[in-house]
């Protein structure tokens, strides 16, 4: 599940979650308009890079259990 955190804290949050056994991911590090197929089709979008640098994904998959969901929520609550 994608969430946003200011870029300076994304790394810290991800590291703390991993220390609690909760993996996270960064799935879209490059904007679509910068992919090879679209290269040169658009001007740069500085806000896009700012937002992308703060997005990461919490665990989300078809068979995630309520217990795992509670564990993720509890870890986030403890951090904030």
Rosetta blueprint (number, residue, H / E / L):
1 X L
2 X E
3 X E
4 X E
5 X L
6 X L
7 X H
8 X H
9 X H
10 X H
11 X H
12 X H
13 X H
14 X H
15 X H
16 X H
17 X H
18 X H
19 X H
20 X L
21 X L
22 X L
23 X L
24 X L
25 X E
26 X L
27 X L
28 X L
29 X L
30 X L
31 X L
32 X H
33 X H
34 X H
35 X L
36 X L
37 X L
38 X L
39 X L
40 X L
41 X L
42 X L
43 X L
44 X L
45 X L
46 X H
47 X H
48 X H
49 X H
50 X H
51 X H
52 X H
53 X L
54 X L
55 X E
56 X E
57 X E
58 X L
59 X L
60 X L
61 X L
62 X L
63 X L
64 X L
65 X L
66 X H
67 X H
68 X H
69 X H
70 X H
71 X H
72 X H
73 X H
74 X H
75 X H
76 X H
77 X H
78 X H
79 X H
80 X L
